[in-house]
Amino acid sequence: MTENLLIPISEIPAILKKESVRKIFLVADQDAYRFSGAKESLESCLSEYEVTLFDGFELNPKLEDVIEGIKKFRGSPCDITIAIGGGSAIDVAKLVASFAAQSEDPKDIICGEKEITSKGVPVIAVPTTAGTGSEATHFAVVYIDHVKYSVAHDYLLPDYFIVDPSLTMSLPALVTMSSGLDALCQGIESYWSVNSTEESRSYAKQSIRLAWKNLKETVLISSGANREAMCLASHLAGKGINISKTTAPHAFSYAITTYYHVPHGAAVALTLPEFFKFNSDVKDDDCQDSRGLQFVKNRISDLLEIMECHSVEEFINQFKLLQRSIHAPSSLNEVGVNTLDQLDSLIKQVNPERLANNPRQLSEGILKNLLRASIL
């Protein structure tokens, strides 16, 4: 099932020929484009086309970045968009390619006041990290005034993806750590999400096993086999959340990233153990999954079995050991959240939509009590 998911970057010329391309809109994280080897691999191919480069976006892209990209695209309309980089580059490319084809104001679409009605040009997504799975999802993240929005539409799903492990070989340990934790957490959240299906859980199960067994070695040793495993884990997690969406740990992570500058995957992992324990204690009166209490309990048991843990406590210990072994923060204190006022401020920024996907109900009060324990 996973063998044909690894597609080398050398396949891009065939895609361009198939789409009868003349002009390319290239959205690239310049550092990732250069150091991953993607630029060298594509240099000869792209010389045959008229290429418009857009690299003017931040790590956590803002509305202004997307608007600038739309202006550049409309100033030189292209036949296809190629996105090269991490999740930010791919999300920006998805939004620009789609929004450039709409007559509505981008902000109105992002805020849910208007809808995407037209399909933009095809998108080829080329991830250079193994974490976000953005090449496999119909979502894109963008920030307006420090608030994270997730735009969702079938037209945002890339038409083509390239998952080439060789493009991740030069990743720094910090990026490998954070993106790998993102993939692992996405897999776990996808598995217990109230929107999970047999298909999404199949993707998530494979993803979790790969990430759980290979993340530490990928960060510390970085062999080709480990990189390949993490690229598959990331892509499969993306396919999982494309169906199920993410849950509470992701909902809480965005404010940590925005205000405390913690890389996204590391921010998600900070609270995942607390939410794992919380969800494992689900009761009839606070179960949010329409399939019932026993269904959720069975999914938690599945997760423990997948990660070869005999109890929730063992999982939490193993997860925190993993965090420390790859030099990731393992508590809110470590990233500067050490007062109740700071915690309350973060909770006010939580995305309620993602909380609704969690298998156990979470109110603001419960969230405060749950996370206060982690800083006391």
C-alpha angles and dihedrals in degrees: 000000000000102000097085093047092079105081120174123230088241087079093071096086090057091051092050090050092048091052093046090234124189103162127035129201104208117199108190142167094225097215092047091045092054104035097041091061092243094118093052092046094051101036096096094042096048093048087075093062140056104254128196111197122209117184102143101116137104129242089257098036120227132208088256090058092053093047090051090050092050091052091051093048094048090048089060110018112212136197098229141011123225117196118198123180139039129324094294094058093046093046092049091049092050092050096044094047091049101038093047087066094051129086093207126094110268092227091055090052093047092049092049096247094115133028137233106249105166132055114237127213118302117279127216109199116204111182117202093186131058105228124061100057087207090145087067101045139081092218132093128190124221133164128227115187091341092308116120119229126188115208114203129192136133089240089065093065106105114248092221135018133198115203104183115164091200089070090063098050094095096048114130116245092249093057092042090052097048098041091046092052088050091056092047093048092045089054093050094045092046090053095055098034117124086234095056120129133188088264096050092045090051090055092043094049093054091045095051093049092050095046096042091053100038111030098085094048092044091056097041103032106014102202122175091249092053092048091051091051092050093048089054091045091053095047093046091048088052091052088050098051090042084072104028105027122215128285144208102326091054091044091057097040101069095068091047089054094045099046103027100032094233112158110257101248093045089049092053092049092053093076102025095095091053092050092045090057092043093051092046089061093055116151134200093256096052102035110124097186111098089213089071144240098300092051091057092044089053092051091052089050089050091053092052090050093048090055093040094241122143097206143013089253091055091050092051092049092048092046093052091046088053091051093051094044092057093041096251121145111258101190138041089240090064093060095046103268099126107133131069090234090058091048093048090050091053093047090057088062095054117127106242092200091063091047088057089060092058115105092230123052117254125195124185089256094051090047090053093050092045096051098035088071089063094060100037 
